[in-house]
Amino acid sequence: MSGPAASVGPGPATRADHCVVALAECFRGDGEILANPIGTVPMIAGRLARASFEPDLVMTDGEARLVAGPVPVGVEAPDVIVEAWNPYRTMFDVVWSGRRHVVMGASQLDPFGNHNFAFIGDRRRPRAQLLGFRGAPGNTVNHATTYWVPDHSPRVFVPAVDVVCGIGTDRARALGPSGRFFELRAVVTNLGVLDTSGPDGRLRLRAVHPGVAPEDVQAATGFLLPMVDDLEVTRPPSAAERVLLARIDPLGLREREVRTS
Amino acid sequence: MPDKRCTEDEVVAELADGMTIGIGGWGSRRKPMSLVRAVARSSLRDLEVVSYGGPDVGLLCATGKVRRVVYAFCSLDSIALEPHFRRARQDGTVETFELDEGMMLLGLQAAAWRVPFLPTRVGLGSDVLEHQRDRIRTVRSPYDDGEELVAVPALPLDVALVHLHRADAAGNGQYLNVDPYFDDLFCRAAARTFLSVERVCPTEELASNGPLQSMLISRLWVDGVVEAPFGAHFTECVPDYPRDEEFQRAYAAAARDDEAWAAWRARYLDCGGHDAYRDAAGLR
């Protein structure tokens, strides 16, 4: 494999490598659904999952095409194989059918995984206007959702979000049967991995990246974060995955989003 | 067939204060910018704008045309957040009706089908519903499941403004890029629709411009056709032209302060109609 690979070779795996692998693992077992990771690191992770242990995943080119193969991120890919047409209108059919797993960013997350990226402050005159609701309400109530937080901090992990875009476990449970398609798969951050196995569906620390202490994660979280008894350490990419990463992320873009500290 | 060709200013003359205007395209892609600029230059006010938002929304907010924005996002794509829209929101100068992207689709579809709402699971549990119970209600399934669903209200438009690649003089419109977005729905949800196009061509040419499926909108839905080469500039209108990223960066930077905005406005808005804009932006 050629190219200026960021982490092929003898060097130790970076924090970004661990984040990519942790996100890729979130797609394990998904089979033939639309894997829709949004953002650079999630996109690299999704393409890695498909190129290795989850080959049936369907992925977009970021616009109206579903494309095959380990399409590189951040560079022109002249030999992309188009599988199908998937304009925005079709995407909503996919979302509402449940055949999708999205990875979204989050400006705020609360202890139950309620999510905000719409605005900070009051709806009538927000302190900071962010993305708007986008597709978060529809995504979370219809299919699997994973969040990616590249800067785990008390500003993101807050006791209460300013507005709920994607719904958390408490709100999904309150819906009764209408919440049956909800699944908050995981929250992957630059410090570790959270799941929803805490008391009453609260977020709980399941794994840390190497070099991160659980106290570090708690200090970067604005609420009391439970921890599993057998805390895991996320795994590095395998040798085969490193080769794939060099093809999928030839510019090493993941290292720009996550610094090894 | 009727000849519906007209100018941007003739379209603006058909609009009135307080109207609900739907604008096609998505983010910073295939936006009817020559029509939007004509509205921005006019004396119109208190508009309600329904859009998969991009610089259309930002420009109309920055020029004080907007009372309320009905939106799910407002983005320049390569610049994640529309800075002029952000400024209007943070200054509290526009109201909003916040929607999920799919809810907007359903609201337009309901209006197009002349039904008061369409049911969906989208919004359940989310504050898009809980914070806007005055505007969005729920409905219980009349069937045995008895499930409670969101009744997305119809979003009827007084006028839709849409930019396509080609049309004939009668308003048969054609898109030549990879995504129709929701342009046909905007047309069908509107009492009146005005298309701008890169080029008006003879009807018999349409079928040879692209596959049959590219002929998105029939003249049934169209009231006026404006020929506007570079009419979507600076947004993307491939295959005719890509997004003008440099121009877009300058537009975004003009949200920095009043002085920067005044300079941008003088150069690209108050310069006059679309021909003057093309001269100012070097689009020949």
Interface residues (C-beta under 8 A of the other chain):
Chain A: E63 A64 R65 W85 P87 Y88 R89 F92 V95 W96 A118 F119 R123 R124 R125 P126 R127 A128 Q129 L130 L131 G132 F133 R134 G135 A136 P137 G138 T140 V141 N142 V163 V164 C165 G166 I167 R171 A172 A174 L175 P177 S178 G179 F181
Chain B: W26 G53 Y71 A72 F73 C74 S75 A80 L81 F85 R86 R89 Q90 D91 G92 E95 T96 E98 L99 D100 E101 G102 M103 L105 T120 R121 V122 G123 L124 G125 S126 D127 V128 L129 E130 H131 D145 E147 E148 L149 V178 D179 P180 Y181 F182
